[in-house]
Amino acid sequence: MKKIVLLAFLVSAIGFSQKKNKRNPDELRFEALIELAENKQFAQAADGFRKFLTDFPNSDYKPRAHYNLGELLWQNHKVIEAANVFTQILDADYNETEAYGGIMEQYALYKNRSASNLAEIYLYIENYELAEKYLVMADKDYPYQHFCGNELTADAIYKAKMYGSIYLGQGKTDKAISVMLPHLFNTGLASNDQLLSVLEKALVKRYTNAELKAMTELAIKTMEVDKNGNGRVKFAENWLTIYYDAVFGYDEIAAKFKEYDEKQLLVAMIRKHPIFSKYL
């Protein structure tokens, strides 16, 4: 099961309701349900959010309560019920750019999150056609929005991993490799660990160990370094970029910063790469 992500308070509620005795009943109920969920009482919290939707149909918290219900149902392994809730959200008139609240995210993105969750649900139950349908919806119809390059990079990696997983399930191994390869090397902005796990499955399915070893050796042999210190290597018939700044994500290599030239540092990154290191 996925890691649960709940939508908590509205910014307006935090800013203007400092004392509990001045807060509205729907806000107090919503807060109590969030506390239940944070204490891992997921079933009780789900029942509470379902009742919240009945008791406060016009609440400003309704979209968040609706979304949280879907998350909690999924956490309780009620996959079909969760899918029904997320589908309802896609049909609802919720404000996609409503302020998220807090510093990590800008917008609530109810439809982006719901479409992404539906893609994960259908991938989980191996309905790859529906998984692809909802991933495309999250990607094209309700795209992720954020001001931070790190978060946008993380989303791009997530989508590539999801597309790769779906294509693998459909038996489209070459297509899976193609969509994930651009994220083979860490950029230093966001982790690609989960993507690499899926990509390695695709590579092993497509190539023999001898072929992967030859391709890895070719990547080192064909290394080119541009004026910014970034590397270009050929792997699986594609030219890929290794960003020099990513060196500092490898403590052992970064320690050689003053001893190695740029190419040596980049080659050291290839040799330490979670996939390449197995074929050298």
Backbone bond lengths (Angstrom), bond angles and torsions (degrees), N, CA, C in turn:
res aa  C-N    CA-C-N  psi(-1)  N-CA   C-N-CA  omega(-1)  CA-C   N-CA-C  phi
1 M - - - 1.457 - - 1.533 110.77 -
2 K 1.313 114.64 153.71 1.451 120.99 -178.28 1.526 111.15 -75.58
3 K 1.315 115.00 163.93 1.450 120.74 172.46 1.516 108.69 -73.93
4 I 1.323 117.17 130.97 1.455 120.58 -175.38 1.531 110.80 -74.37
5 V 1.331 115.61 137.87 1.467 122.02 178.12 1.517 107.59 -130.88
6 L 1.338 116.42 109.60 1.454 120.81 -179.44 1.521 110.79 -100.38
7 L 1.331 115.37 149.54 1.466 121.05 172.25 1.519 107.09 -93.31
8 A 1.336 116.22 121.02 1.458 120.53 -174.77 1.523 110.99 -94.43
9 F 1.328 117.48 -124.25 1.458 120.42 -167.27 1.511 114.65 -84.27
10 L 1.328 114.26 155.01 1.451 121.32 171.58 1.518 109.33 -76.06
11 V 1.334 116.87 143.18 1.460 120.93 178.97 1.522 110.63 -58.25
12 S 1.327 117.85 -41.54 1.461 121.43 -177.87 1.522 111.14 -61.58
13 A 1.348 115.72 -36.74 1.460 119.16 -179.39 1.515 110.94 -68.07
14 I 1.317 116.47 -38.22 1.470 120.05 179.38 1.518 109.99 -67.81
15 G 1.314 116.35 -38.92 1.457 120.06 -174.77 1.502 114.41 -74.78
16 F 1.337 117.46 -31.43 1.462 118.96 -170.74 1.520 114.68 -116.37
17 S 1.321 118.26 -0.22 1.468 119.91 -179.64 1.515 109.49 -126.41
18 Q 1.305 116.13 81.35 1.454 120.38 -175.21 1.531 112.19 -84.11
19 K 1.323 117.81 -31.59 1.458 120.75 -176.68 1.523 110.13 -108.29
20 K 1.324 116.39 136.25 1.453 119.65 -175.54 1.526 112.44 -60.52
21 N 1.361 117.39 -33.75 1.447 117.92 -177.67 1.522 112.78 -74.49
22 K 1.319 118.52 -5.18 1.454 122.43 175.65 1.528 112.10 -105.50
23 R 1.296 116.59 1.42 1.448 120.06 -175.91 1.526 110.56 -94.31
24 N 1.319 115.26 150.96 1.457 121.66 -177.55 1.522 111.57 -72.84
25 P 1.342 116.54 154.65 1.476 119.96 -179.84 1.529 113.19 -57.83
26 D 1.336 117.90 -37.30 1.463 119.18 -178.93 1.519 111.01 -66.76
27 E 1.332 116.17 -36.45 1.462 119.33 178.94 1.524 111.24 -67.28
28 L 1.340 115.88 -42.76 1.457 119.42 179.79 1.536 110.89 -64.71
29 R 1.332 116.13 -40.41 1.462 120.03 177.99 1.535 110.50 -64.08
30 F 1.320 115.38 -44.31 1.461 120.12 -179.30 1.528 110.36 -60.28
31 E 1.336 116.38 -44.78 1.465 120.40 179.91 1.526 110.80 -60.98
32 A 1.325 117.39 -42.26 1.463 120.89 -179.43 1.524 111.00 -63.78
33 L 1.324 116.90 -36.51 1.464 120.55 179.71 1.526 111.24 -70.94
34 I 1.325 117.00 -37.60 1.471 120.29 175.42 1.528 109.92 -61.61
35 E 1.325 116.42 -40.48 1.467 120.31 179.06 1.524 110.86 -64.30
36 L 1.338 116.66 -39.37 1.463 119.82 176.04 1.529 110.73 -59.17
37 A 1.323 115.96 -46.70 1.465 120.64 -179.23 1.518 111.03 -64.09
38 E 1.329 116.91 -41.58 1.466 120.13 179.56 1.523 111.51 -64.36
39 N 1.327 116.77 -25.72 1.469 121.88 176.50 1.525 111.92 -89.98
40 K 1.370 115.27 13.14 1.465 123.00 175.58 1.531 113.44 65.07
41 Q 1.320 116.66 23.03 1.467 120.86 172.89 1.531 107.62 -91.70
42 F 1.343 114.14 67.03 1.462 120.67 -168.31 1.529 112.80 -66.51
43 A 1.320 117.60 -41.02 1.464 119.85 -178.18 1.526 110.89 -64.58
44 Q 1.333 116.36 -44.82 1.459 120.41 179.12 1.522 111.00 -64.41
45 A 1.330 115.71 -39.96 1.462 119.61 179.60 1.525 110.66 -65.13
46 A 1.331 116.99 -40.51 1.467 120.93 179.21 1.523 110.46 -62.82
47 D 1.330 116.51 -45.79 1.463 119.82 177.66 1.527 110.47 -60.71
48 G 1.329 115.31 -37.97 1.464 119.51 -179.25 1.518 112.28 -67.58
49 F 1.331 117.26 -40.78 1.469 119.57 179.03 1.527 110.77 -68.53
50 R 1.330 117.38 -34.29 1.462 120.44 177.36 1.538 109.48 -63.86
51 K 1.333 116.53 -43.13 1.469 120.42 178.59 1.530 110.54 -68.63
52 F 1.341 116.26 -35.08 1.465 120.72 178.22 1.534 110.44 -56.79
53 L 1.307 116.71 -42.83 1.469 121.46 -178.27 1.526 110.95 -63.45
54 T 1.338 116.58 -31.53 1.469 120.77 177.70 1.524 111.24 -78.92
55 D 1.325 115.93 -41.47 1.463 120.34 -175.39 1.528 113.17 -76.62
56 F 1.333 116.96 -29.33 1.473 120.39 -176.42 1.529 110.25 -130.45
57 P 1.329 117.73 64.86 1.473 120.40 -175.17 1.525 114.46 -65.14
58 N 1.329 117.30 -18.60 1.469 120.78 -178.33 1.529 112.52 -110.95
59 S 1.315 117.11 13.78 1.459 121.24 -178.00 1.521 111.81 -69.89
60 D 1.325 115.85 145.96 1.466 120.29 172.74 1.524 110.81 -62.85
61 Y 1.330 116.20 -19.77 1.465 120.77 -178.79 1.533 112.46 -87.78
62 K 1.307 117.41 -2.74 1.466 120.16 -176.18 1.532 113.03 -54.72
63 P 1.346 120.30 -48.77 1.472 118.68 -179.33 1.523 112.68 -59.35
64 R 1.335 116.53 -39.71 1.466 119.83 -179.82 1.525 111.16 -69.46
65 A 1.320 116.23 -40.59 1.462 120.06 177.64 1.525 110.21 -62.65
66 H 1.312 116.58 -40.87 1.462 122.13 -179.69 1.535 109.96 -63.69
67 Y 1.326 115.84 -47.30 1.466 119.31 180.00 1.531 111.13 -64.79
68 N 1.342 116.19 -43.96 1.463 119.39 -179.34 1.522 111.79 -62.23
69 L 1.328 117.04 -33.93 1.464 120.26 176.25 1.524 110.14 -59.08
70 G 1.332 116.84 -45.35 1.460 119.84 178.40 1.517 112.37 -60.73
71 E 1.324 116.49 -44.42 1.473 120.56 179.15 1.526 111.28 -60.46
72 L 1.324 116.40 -43.64 1.459 120.28 -176.51 1.529 111.92 -70.70
73 L 1.332 116.67 -36.79 1.466 119.43 176.09 1.523 110.62 -62.22
74 W 1.307 115.92 -41.04 1.462 119.80 178.59 1.524 110.30 -64.78
75 Q 1.340 115.78 -42.09 1.458 120.12 178.65 1.522 110.62 -60.73
76 N 1.354 116.83 -30.98 1.464 121.48 179.48 1.526 111.97 -88.34
77 H 1.361 117.00 13.84 1.464 123.17 177.05 1.531 112.95 67.78
78 K 1.336 117.10 17.81 1.472 120.99 176.03 1.523 107.41 -93.45
79 V 1.331 114.27 73.64 1.455 121.35 -167.97 1.529 112.39 -66.07
80 I 1.302 117.06 -44.78 1.469 120.04 -177.81 1.522 110.57 -66.78
81 E 1.345 117.39 -42.56 1.464 120.25 177.31 1.529 110.49 -61.85
82 A 1.317 116.51 -40.80 1.462 120.29 178.60 1.526 110.41 -62.75
83 A 1.327 116.24 -43.26 1.465 120.26 179.31 1.524 110.81 -61.32
84 N 1.331 117.31 -38.58 1.462 120.48 178.20 1.524 111.29 -63.08
85 V 1.326 116.55 -40.36 1.467 120.21 179.13 1.523 110.63 -65.23
86 F 1.322 117.42 -46.29 1.468 119.81 -179.02 1.536 111.15 -65.29
87 T 1.322 116.76 -33.32 1.466 119.76 176.13 1.519 110.79 -66.79
88 Q 1.329 117.04 -39.22 1.465 121.22 176.42 1.534 110.75 -60.72
89 I 1.315 116.62 -39.17 1.465 120.45 -179.42 1.519 110.71 -65.08
90 L 1.324 116.78 -37.46 1.471 119.77 178.01 1.528 111.32 -62.56
91 D 1.319 116.81 -28.81 1.465 121.50 -179.64 1.526 112.54 -91.54
92 A 1.328 117.68 -6.59 1.467 121.41 -175.72 1.525 110.99 -86.56
93 D 1.324 115.38 161.26 1.460 121.48 -179.77 1.534 109.42 -96.22
94 Y 1.334 115.52 64.32 1.458 120.70 -179.84 1.525 109.80 -98.54
95 N 1.323 115.26 147.98 1.466 121.57 -177.85 1.524 110.38 -79.57
96 E 1.320 116.67 108.83 1.461 121.59 -176.30 1.524 111.92 -63.59
97 T 1.324 117.42 -31.19 1.470 120.84 -176.01 1.530 112.15 -102.96
98 E 1.319 116.84 20.73 1.459 119.95 171.48 1.531 108.90 -58.70
99 A 1.318 116.60 139.74 1.466 120.42 -178.46 1.530 110.34 -58.00
100 Y 1.317 115.50 133.35 1.466 121.26 -176.82 1.524 110.98 -71.01
101 G 1.347 114.91 -44.25 1.460 120.00 -174.43 1.515 109.86 95.55
102 G 1.336 118.07 124.01 1.461 121.06 -175.93 1.516 110.69 100.49
103 I 1.322 115.86 -176.84 1.466 120.58 -172.79 1.519 114.06 -104.33
104 M 1.332 118.54 -10.15 1.457 119.71 -173.55 1.523 113.16 -84.58
105 E 1.326 117.04 -31.59 1.457 121.30 -177.24 1.519 109.64 -130.91
106 Q 1.338 117.10 153.33 1.451 121.91 177.64 1.519 112.45 -90.78
107 Y 1.326 116.22 -46.00 1.453 121.56 -167.72 1.525 111.58 -123.75
108 A 1.333 115.27 154.48 1.464 120.48 178.90 1.530 111.49 -67.37
109 L 1.330 117.68 -40.61 1.472 123.05 175.91 1.530 112.18 51.61
110 Y 1.332 115.07 50.39 1.461 119.80 -176.92 1.530 112.80 -55.45
111 K 1.326 116.25 -43.84 1.460 119.68 -175.48 1.527 111.96 -76.51
112 N 1.332 117.12 -38.57 1.467 119.74 175.77 1.528 110.61 -60.17
113 R 1.326 115.76 -46.70 1.469 119.85 -178.41 1.537 110.66 -67.00
114 S 1.331 116.32 -40.02 1.464 119.62 -178.19 1.525 110.83 -68.19
115 A 1.333 117.19 -43.15 1.467 119.85 178.08 1.525 110.87 -63.66
116 S 1.331 116.97 -40.51 1.474 120.68 177.45 1.529 110.52 -62.83
117 N 1.331 116.12 -42.62 1.462 119.61 178.85 1.520 111.55 -64.38
118 L 1.324 116.73 -39.23 1.466 119.65 177.09 1.529 111.03 -63.79
119 A 1.334 116.45 -38.80 1.464 120.02 176.44 1.529 110.18 -61.05
120 E 1.336 117.02 -42.15 1.460 120.59 -179.96 1.529 111.42 -68.70
121 I 1.324 115.83 -39.29 1.469 119.47 179.12 1.522 110.54 -61.74
122 Y 1.331 116.61 -48.24 1.465 119.15 -176.79 1.528 111.50 -72.55
123 L 1.318 117.75 -27.51 1.463 119.90 171.31 1.528 109.38 -65.91
124 Y 1.314 116.12 -42.41 1.470 122.47 -179.53 1.525 111.63 -60.16
125 I 1.353 117.38 -39.06 1.463 119.79 -179.26 1.536 111.06 -95.62
126 E 1.333 115.76 10.83 1.469 124.14 172.69 1.538 113.31 64.70
127 N 1.329 115.58 32.56 1.466 120.16 170.14 1.529 105.69 -98.97
128 Y 1.328 115.70 84.80 1.458 120.64 -168.64 1.528 113.07 -71.03
129 E 1.329 117.15 -28.74 1.460 119.26 179.26 1.529 111.00 -66.74
130 L 1.339 116.60 -46.03 1.461 119.39 177.88 1.521 110.92 -69.29
131 A 1.323 117.41 -35.23 1.462 120.36 176.63 1.527 110.22 -58.78
132 E 1.329 116.52 -44.96 1.464 120.33 178.93 1.528 110.86 -65.89
133 K 1.319 117.60 -41.04 1.468 121.15 179.26 1.522 111.19 -56.04
134 Y 1.330 117.01 -47.48 1.458 119.84 -176.13 1.529 112.36 -77.54
135 L 1.315 117.26 -29.01 1.457 118.45 175.59 1.525 110.34 -67.37
136 V 1.319 117.39 -41.96 1.466 120.86 176.02 1.523 110.04 -61.10
137 M 1.321 117.46 -37.85 1.458 121.50 178.14 1.534 110.62 -62.82
138 A 1.336 116.11 -45.14 1.467 120.09 178.54 1.522 111.81 -66.44
139 D 1.312 115.58 -31.70 1.463 121.75 -177.53 1.529 112.13 -79.46
140 K 1.337 116.46 -44.62 1.468 121.01 -171.06 1.529 114.04 -104.13
141 D 1.340 117.14 -45.12 1.464 120.20 -174.30 1.525 112.78 -81.74
142 Y 1.329 116.12 -39.90 1.465 121.19 -178.50 1.534 109.30 -129.80
143 P 1.325 117.47 67.93 1.467 120.17 -172.67 1.526 113.09 -67.04
144 Y 1.304 114.32 151.86 1.461 121.84 175.85 1.518 109.51 -63.97
145 Q 1.321 116.95 140.37 1.461 121.87 179.95 1.522 109.61 -129.33
146 H 1.321 115.64 134.66 1.469 120.93 178.70 1.521 109.06 -163.80
147 F 1.318 115.80 152.76 1.470 120.26 -179.62 1.519 112.07 -84.85
148 C 1.320 117.51 -15.90 1.472 122.01 -170.24 1.529 111.40 -100.49
149 G 1.337 115.80 130.10 1.454 121.28 178.89 1.515 113.11 -61.26
150 N 1.327 117.61 -33.87 1.464 120.66 179.02 1.526 111.04 -61.86
151 E 1.341 115.92 -45.23 1.463 119.98 -178.75 1.529 111.46 -69.11
152 L 1.326 116.95 -37.39 1.467 120.13 177.65 1.528 110.59 -65.87
153 T 1.339 116.20 -37.99 1.464 119.70 176.49 1.522 110.78 -65.96
154 A 1.338 116.29 -42.18 1.465 120.19 178.23 1.524 110.60 -60.35
155 D 1.332 116.73 -39.29 1.461 119.86 179.07 1.525 111.23 -67.72
156 A 1.332 117.09 -39.99 1.469 120.36 178.46 1.537 110.55 -62.38
157 I 1.329 116.81 -40.77 1.469 121.02 178.35 1.529 110.32 -66.17
158 Y 1.328 115.40 -42.70 1.479 120.01 178.54 1.525 110.94 -59.23
159 K 1.323 116.75 -47.02 1.468 119.97 -179.24 1.530 111.16 -64.11
160 A 1.330 117.09 -40.77 1.470 119.81 178.68 1.524 110.49 -62.95
161 K 1.334 116.75 -41.06 1.464 120.24 177.75 1.525 110.80 -63.22
162 M 1.340 116.56 -42.36 1.460 120.64 179.84 1.528 111.52 -65.50
163 Y 1.342 116.27 -46.65 1.466 118.91 177.04 1.528 110.13 -59.34
164 G 1.328 116.28 -43.67 1.462 120.24 179.88 1.516 112.14 -60.60
165 S 1.332 116.96 -42.79 1.463 121.51 179.70 1.528 111.04 -64.36
166 I 1.340 115.30 -41.58 1.471 119.90 179.77 1.524 110.62 -66.44
167 Y 1.330 116.78 -45.47 1.466 119.69 179.94 1.523 111.54 -63.00
168 L 1.326 116.54 -37.59 1.469 119.58 176.16 1.527 110.25 -61.21
169 G 1.326 115.64 -43.67 1.455 119.93 178.58 1.519 112.58 -62.59
170 Q 1.333 116.34 -29.94 1.460 121.69 178.83 1.526 112.51 -84.60
171 G 1.337 116.06 -2.01 1.464 119.54 -178.75 1.512 113.63 81.10
172 K 1.328 117.37 14.66 1.467 122.25 -178.57 1.542 108.77 -99.93
173 T 1.323 115.53 70.34 1.467 120.88 -172.22 1.529 112.24 -63.56
174 D 1.329 117.34 -45.54 1.467 119.94 -179.68 1.521 111.43 -60.77
175 K 1.322 116.11 -39.91 1.463 120.53 179.17 1.531 110.68 -66.64
176 A 1.327 116.50 -38.02 1.468 121.02 177.55 1.524 110.65 -62.28
177 I 1.330 116.46 -46.04 1.466 120.97 179.10 1.520 110.16 -61.99
178 S 1.315 116.91 -44.84 1.464 121.75 -176.71 1.521 112.16 -59.88
179 V 1.330 117.61 -40.68 1.462 120.13 -175.89 1.528 111.70 -76.75
180 M 1.338 117.63 -24.26 1.466 120.44 -178.33 1.524 113.97 -94.86
181 L 1.338 117.63 -25.72 1.467 121.03 -174.94 1.532 114.27 -54.39
182 P 1.343 119.81 -38.30 1.470 118.01 -179.83 1.522 113.96 -58.82
183 H 1.334 117.07 -17.28 1.464 121.38 -179.37 1.530 111.56 -107.49
184 L 1.320 116.44 20.54 1.466 120.92 -178.42 1.525 111.70 -62.18
185 F 1.326 116.46 -37.80 1.460 120.79 -178.79 1.529 110.44 -104.50
186 N 1.319 115.04 138.40 1.460 121.10 178.21 1.525 109.81 -66.33
187 T 1.321 116.65 133.37 1.464 120.83 178.75 1.520 112.56 -89.83
188 G 1.324 117.07 -9.01 1.459 120.38 -175.38 1.519 112.58 88.58
189 L 1.350 117.35 -4.41 1.467 120.89 -178.34 1.525 112.47 -97.90
190 A 1.323 117.40 -31.55 1.463 121.15 -177.89 1.519 109.19 -157.79
191 S 1.309 116.02 151.13 1.461 121.21 -178.93 1.527 111.54 -68.89
192 N 1.325 115.92 141.35 1.470 121.37 174.46 1.526 111.19 -117.34
193 D 1.335 117.46 18.85 1.462 121.59 -174.22 1.525 112.78 -58.86
194 Q 1.340 116.90 -46.63 1.468 119.75 -177.99 1.526 110.81 -66.59
195 L 1.325 116.75 -38.81 1.469 119.76 177.27 1.524 110.56 -62.10
196 L 1.332 117.75 -42.29 1.468 120.48 -178.31 1.522 111.61 -60.63
197 S 1.330 116.39 -34.75 1.461 119.77 178.88 1.527 110.69 -63.23
198 V 1.338 116.89 -42.51 1.468 121.00 179.01 1.530 110.18 -71.46
199 L 1.343 116.54 -41.96 1.458 120.49 -179.76 1.519 111.30 -61.55
200 E 1.317 117.75 -40.54 1.463 120.17 179.77 1.533 111.03 -62.49
201 K 1.334 116.90 -38.85 1.471 119.99 176.90 1.525 110.57 -60.15
202 A 1.335 115.21 -41.41 1.467 119.56 -179.23 1.525 111.07 -67.92
203 L 1.341 116.81 -42.32 1.463 120.55 -179.28 1.522 111.50 -64.17
204 V 1.330 116.03 -42.68 1.466 120.77 -179.84 1.533 110.38 -66.27
205 K 1.319 115.87 -32.99 1.467 119.71 178.14 1.523 111.20 -71.61
206 R 1.326 116.73 -32.66 1.469 121.09 -174.24 1.526 113.13 -89.30
207 Y 1.357 117.35 -35.20 1.464 121.37 -172.75 1.522 111.49 -122.66
208 T 1.316 116.00 155.62 1.463 121.20 173.10 1.528 108.61 -80.35
209 N 1.328 116.16 165.81 1.462 120.58 177.11 1.530 110.86 -60.33
210 A 1.324 116.22 -38.97 1.468 120.23 179.43 1.528 110.58 -63.69
211 E 1.318 116.66 -40.51 1.466 120.22 179.09 1.527 111.10 -67.22
212 L 1.324 116.52 -40.39 1.470 119.74 179.07 1.529 110.88 -66.48
213 K 1.326 116.92 -37.33 1.460 120.39 176.81 1.526 110.11 -63.78
214 A 1.318 117.34 -45.36 1.464 121.39 179.62 1.526 110.98 -63.60
215 M 1.319 117.40 -39.43 1.458 121.49 179.38 1.525 111.69 -67.78
216 T 1.326 116.00 -36.49 1.472 120.39 177.94 1.524 110.43 -67.24
217 E 1.312 116.70 -44.19 1.465 120.84 178.41 1.530 110.47 -63.39
218 L 1.338 116.27 -36.82 1.463 120.55 178.03 1.526 110.28 -65.89
219 A 1.330 116.86 -37.17 1.466 120.42 179.46 1.529 110.51 -59.40
220 I 1.338 116.44 -41.77 1.468 120.09 178.74 1.523 110.20 -69.85
221 K 1.314 115.82 -42.56 1.469 120.73 -177.18 1.527 111.99 -64.28
222 T 1.314 117.35 -36.06 1.471 121.43 -175.32 1.529 112.84 -92.18
223 M 1.329 117.41 6.79 1.463 120.72 -177.62 1.521 111.83 -53.70
224 E 1.327 115.48 129.49 1.462 122.50 172.50 1.516 107.78 -122.57
225 V 1.327 116.79 146.00 1.457 120.99 179.88 1.520 108.70 -121.39
226 D 1.357 116.37 127.77 1.468 119.24 -179.50 1.524 110.73 -89.06
227 K 1.324 117.06 -178.57 1.469 122.02 -174.13 1.532 112.38 -66.98
228 N 1.351 116.60 -17.99 1.463 120.43 178.74 1.522 112.78 -93.22
229 G 1.330 115.87 1.39 1.457 119.88 179.20 1.514 113.99 87.10
230 N 1.330 117.48 3.02 1.459 120.39 177.23 1.529 109.75 -82.47
231 G 1.321 115.67 149.20 1.451 120.29 -178.41 1.519 112.56 -104.02
232 R 1.329 115.72 154.05 1.459 122.69 171.98 1.521 107.69 -126.40
233 V 1.331 115.39 130.08 1.460 119.94 -179.84 1.527 109.36 -132.41
234 K 1.319 115.61 153.67 1.455 120.46 176.91 1.516 109.38 -100.77
235 F 1.326 115.39 124.83 1.463 120.62 -179.96 1.520 108.40 -148.14
236 A 1.308 116.79 131.30 1.468 122.79 -179.96 1.522 110.97 53.14
237 E 1.329 115.51 43.30 1.466 122.62 177.22 1.529 113.43 66.33
238 N 1.319 116.75 17.53 1.466 121.10 178.34 1.520 110.23 -126.07
239 W 1.322 116.16 144.33 1.458 120.74 171.92 1.523 108.58 -91.42
240 L 1.329 116.28 124.90 1.460 122.11 -174.85 1.522 110.56 -122.32
241 T 1.327 115.70 151.61 1.464 121.44 -178.93 1.519 111.22 -100.09
242 I 1.335 115.21 134.97 1.469 121.41 170.77 1.519 106.43 -109.95
243 Y 1.313 117.29 117.27 1.459 120.47 -176.85 1.521 110.76 -82.94
244 Y 1.330 113.94 128.59 1.458 120.86 -175.71 1.534 111.77 -57.83
245 D 1.342 117.68 -37.79 1.468 120.92 -177.64 1.522 112.09 -61.07
246 A 1.340 116.69 -24.69 1.466 120.12 -178.95 1.528 111.85 -67.99
247 V 1.337 117.13 -14.14 1.470 121.35 177.12 1.522 110.24 -52.67
248 F 1.337 115.81 -37.22 1.459 119.74 -172.66 1.528 112.46 -76.65
249 G 1.331 117.17 -0.30 1.453 120.87 171.01 1.519 112.22 -84.97
250 Y 1.318 116.63 -7.58 1.469 122.43 178.59 1.531 107.90 -113.53
251 D 1.317 117.10 100.14 1.468 120.89 -174.66 1.518 112.29 -55.52
252 E 1.332 116.57 -44.53 1.464 120.88 -176.89 1.529 111.36 -63.35
253 I 1.347 116.45 -38.22 1.462 120.49 179.89 1.519 110.56 -76.50
254 A 1.328 116.67 -41.44 1.463 120.52 -179.89 1.527 111.16 -59.58
255 A 1.336 115.92 -30.47 1.462 119.91 178.81 1.525 111.75 -64.88
256 K 1.343 116.60 -20.95 1.464 121.70 179.51 1.536 111.65 -91.63
257 F 1.323 115.84 8.77 1.464 121.27 -171.88 1.535 112.77 -50.61
258 K 1.325 117.33 -40.99 1.459 120.84 -176.55 1.530 112.66 -85.11
259 E 1.327 116.31 -16.13 1.467 120.06 -177.67 1.523 112.74 -91.80
260 Y 1.325 116.83 -35.01 1.463 121.71 -174.44 1.527 111.46 -97.36
261 D 1.339 115.90 149.34 1.462 118.18 169.58 1.527 107.97 -82.64
262 E 1.320 115.48 178.82 1.464 119.03 -173.76 1.524 112.41 -60.50
263 K 1.317 116.72 -44.08 1.464 119.16 -178.13 1.518 111.41 -64.83
264 Q 1.326 117.14 -39.67 1.457 120.30 179.31 1.535 110.81 -62.66
265 L 1.333 115.86 -39.45 1.457 119.54 178.70 1.532 110.88 -64.44
266 L 1.321 116.03 -42.65 1.461 119.79 -179.03 1.525 111.59 -68.15
267 V 1.325 117.28 -39.64 1.460 120.72 176.67 1.533 109.66 -63.65
268 A 1.338 116.44 -39.61 1.468 120.17 177.67 1.522 110.76 -60.97
269 M 1.345 116.87 -35.65 1.459 120.44 177.01 1.527 111.17 -64.35
270 I 1.330 116.66 -41.08 1.471 120.04 178.18 1.530 109.91 -61.91
271 R 1.325 115.72 -43.81 1.471 119.49 -177.92 1.529 112.04 -66.39
272 K 1.338 117.26 -25.84 1.462 121.08 178.79 1.530 112.54 -94.05
273 H 1.324 116.46 -4.90 1.467 120.47 -176.19 1.535 110.26 -61.08
274 P 1.336 118.33 138.30 1.480 121.09 -177.16 1.526 114.33 -56.19
275 I 1.311 118.20 -29.72 1.469 120.56 178.40 1.518 110.97 -92.66
276 F 1.323 118.38 -51.98 1.460 121.58 -175.43 1.518 112.90 -61.41
277 S 1.342 116.41 -35.88 1.464 119.87 -176.24 1.531 112.44 -59.43
278 K 1.315 117.49 -22.26 1.470 121.40 -179.05 1.523 112.84 -78.80
279 Y 1.334 116.15 -11.92 1.468 119.34 -175.08 1.526 112.46 -121.16
280 L 1.341 116.36 19.35 1.467 120.87 177.33 1.517 110.24 -118.41
